[in-house]
Amino acid sequence: MDIDKTFAGLISGAKRFAHSAMDAHANDDEEVFLLHAGVSVERLAKAVLAKKSPFLLMEMKGNDDALFQFAGLEQATRIRTIGAAQAIKRLKRLGILPQAPDPDLDELIELRNGVAHLLAAPDGTFDGLTVFARTSKTLLAAWGKYGAQRYWGPHHRVVELALSEAMEKATRHFRQLVEQARYRYAERTKGLPTAAQEAYVEARSTRTPEIGANVRSVLLPRECPACQNYGALATGPPMLVMRDRPAVAIPIGFWCRVCDLRLKTREELAAAGMDKRVHLVDLEGNRVLSTEEEINWSLTPDEDDYKLLF
């Protein structure tokens, strides 16, 4: 199997379908946009997986023909690879796509499949362009050799505007959440003696890491952007385990029990300035999990690992 040719075909196909999707979007052809945007995301996802290892494109079922063909030991004929949903799942496991649930990306893929079977029915509130643009941006960054302007061509400006507007919207929403949380905090502590206020904050602050009882997720202490007390940054399981330093995980949400600020999307976390990747350590820099736990958690991820603990 010519791996280089296969990889080149995936990335060029992703670009071709991206352009046809944007052409359809410009002409208000929603069905073609959804169909081609979904195909573009799938091919770009597979291109990133193929760059890591062509074996990541294999379906884990059937006979051994695909194994030998992917290994280059037999001539490739017709190789059946994974679908979009499985490709996205593997990219999450690698930490390339955010590990937290992404209902919008799931809906884009479902709508693509629905269009193909004449069953698509977007509800009018789904922002397919933004989902398509941000997912493609993340995957292009992981590929690393294809600039956004070169990839999108004449559609680059529209894509950048969609991403900018989405970030501005998330930032405005984050600011609203912060003001609401500050109001709740002020109301909860209004009229309390100083000692009582301090006791309330101490009792509800997250100063030590917590490990989920039923899911392999960790709550790490982080300063709350609303009340400046300690809240909890929730992460998924380790996505990078190293011999000489604590494992790295991806944040999936934040909750401050003091003022009840909750950040549930990656856009809200970005607006709050939360790191995209964090070491699993306490406030003193000590490991939260043992080396054995880090290895075991990273080797056997489960969908439930990505659910928030709050």
N, C-alpha and C positions, 0 to 999 in steps of 0.2 A: 504493500500500500504506500503511495506517495504522500507522506504526511504533509510536506510543504505545500503540495498542490491542493490537498484537502483544506488546509488552513486558509490558503489564499482564496479558495472558492467560498469559504464561509464568510470571510470579512468583506469580500467584494459583493457577495449576495446580500449581506446585511445592509451595506451602503446603498445598493440598488433599490431594495425594498424601502429603505428609509426615505429616499428621494421620491419614490412613487407614492408613499404614504403622505408626504408633505405636499405633493402636487394635489392629491385628492383633498387634503385638508383645505388648501387654498381655494378649491372649487366646491367646498361644502358637500363633498361626497363622503358622508360619514362611514358608510359600509366599507368602501374601499380603503379609507384611512385606517379603520380598526383592523381590517384583515392584514394589510401590508405592514402596519406598525407592529402587530403581534409577530408576524413572520420575521421582521427585521430584528426585533428583540431576541427571538429564539436563535437566529443565526449568529448574532453578535455574542450571545451567551455561550453558544457552542464554540465560537472562535476563541473566547477567553479560556474555556475549559481545555480546548485542544492545545493552546499554548502551554498550559500547565503540564498536561499529559494527554495524548490522544486516547489513552485508556479510559479517561473520564467521560468519554462519549459513548462508552459501551452500555448496552442494556444488560442487566444481570439476569438474563434468562435465555433459554434456547440452547442450541448446540455450541460446540467449540469453534465453529467456523470463524465467527467474528473475532475471537481471541487471536487466532493465528493470523488473520488478515490485518488486525491492528498492530500486531507485532512485526509485520512485514515478512512473515515466514511463508505466506501463501499469497497468490495473486488475488487482489480484491475484486469481487464481482458486484454484489449488491449488499451493502452493509446497513443493517438497521441500527440507528442510533437512538438515544433517549429523546423524549419530547421536551417541550418548553418547560413544563412544570418541574420535571426531574432535573433539568439543567439549572433552573433557578435554585432548587433545593441544594444541589451540590455547590453552587456558587456561594450560598449562604454558609454552608459548612466550612468552606475555605475562607470565609470572612470577607469576600469580595463584595457581595451584596449584604446589606444589613440583616442581622439575624432575627430581628423582630418581625412579627407578622406584617405583611404589606398587602392589605386588602385591595388597594388600588391597582397594584401590579397584577395581583391574582385576577382582578376583574378585567384588566386589559387582555390577558390571555384567554379568559373565559369568553369574552366578547369576540375575540378573534375566532375562537372555535365555533361560537354561535353564528357568526356571519357565514362561516364555511358551510354550516348546516342549516342556514336560513332561519336561525332562532335568536339572533341578537336583538336585545331590547334594552339599550341604555336608558336610564331614567331621566336624563336631561341635566343631572347635576354632576355627572362623571366628567372630569377634566382629563380626557385621554391624551391631549397634547403634552400636558405637563408631566404626566406619568411616563409617557414615551420618551420625552426629552431628558428627564432626570435619570431614568434607568440607563438610557444609552450613554449619558455622560459618565456615569459610574463605571460602566463596562469599558468604555473607551479609555478611561484613566487606567484601568487595570491592564488593558492591552499595551498602552504606553507608547505606541509608535505611529499613532494616527491622530493628528490634531483635530480639534472640533471643526475648525473652519474648512479643512480639507475634506472631512467626512460629510459635513452637511452641505457644503457648496453654497449655492444661492439661497438656501433655506437657513443659513447660519444665524442671520439676524433675528428671524422669527423665533427660532429655538432659544436664543439667548434672552429675548424679551419674555418668553414664557417662563423661563427659569427665574429671571429677575423678579417678575411679578409674583411668582409663587413664593419666593423668599421674602419679599416685602409683605405679602399677606401673612406668612407664618410669623414674621417679626411683629406685625401689628397684633396678631392673636396672642403671641407670647407676652407682649406688654400689657394686654388686657388681663391675661391670667395673673400676671405679677401684681397689678393694681387690685384685683379682686382678692388675692391672697393677703396682701398687706391690710386691706380693709378687715378681712376676717380675723387676722392676728390682733389688730387694734381693738376690735369688738370683744374678742375673747379675754383680753387682758385689761380692758378698761375698768378703772376703779379698783383694781387689785393692788394691795401693798407691794412694794418692791420685792420683798422676800417671797411672796406668793407668785409673782410673775417669774422670778428666777426658778422657783420650784416647778412651775408649769413647763418652762422651756427645757429644764433639765430632764424632766420625766418623758418628754416627747421628742427630744433630739435623738438622732441616730449617730452615736459616737463610735460604735464598734460594728464591724461587719456582721451581717447575718446571712445564713445559708438557708435556702428554701428547704422545707421539710419534704415536699413531694416533687419538686422540680429541681434540676441542677442549675440553679441560678444564684447569684450573689448580690446582696445589697451592700454597697460601699458608702461610707460617710462622705458627703460633699456639702460644701456651703450652699445654702439656699439663696438664689438670686433675689428672692422677694424679702425675706426677713433676716437674712444673714446668719441664721442658726444652722445646725447641721441636719440635712435631709439625707435621703437614701437614693443613690444612683444604682439602678438595677442593671445587671449585665446578663448576657447569655453565658453559656459554658465557655471554657477556654477555646480559642481558635488558633492560638500559637503558644506552644509549650517549649520552653528553653531549658537547657541543662543548668545554666549558671545564674538564672534570674527568674522572678515570678512570671507566671503565664499572663498572656494578654487576652482580653475579652472585649466585646463590643457592647457599649451601653444601649439599652433598649427602653429606658424610661427613668423618670425621677419623681420622688414623692417626698414632700416635707410634712411630717406629722404635726409640726408646730403651727404652720399657717395653712396647711392643706393645699399647697401648690402641687399640681400634677402635670408633668410633661410626658406625653404619650407618643409623640411622633419624632422622627429624626430631624424634621424641620424645626420643631420646638426646641429640641436639644441643641441644635446648631445655633439657634437664636440666643440661647442661654449661654453659649460659649463652652458647652460641655465637650470634652475630648471625644474624638471619634473612636479611639481605642484606649483602653486603660489597663494598667497592671493590676492584678488581683492582690492588693496589699491593703493593710490597715493604715491609720493615720501616722503610724511610726515607720511605715515602709516594710512591715513584716508580712510574710506570705499568709494569705487567708486559707488556702488549701494546701494540703501536703503535695509533694511531687507526684505521689502515686494517684491521688485524687485528680490532679490536673491532667495526667495522662489518661486515666480511665474516662473522665468526663469528655475529653476531646475526641477520644476514639469511638465513643458510642453515643453520639448526639441523638436527641429525640425531638420531635416537633414540640412536645410540651416544655422543652427547655427554654423556648423563646417566648413563653407567656409571662406576663408581668406578675410579680408577687403581690401586687396591691390592686 
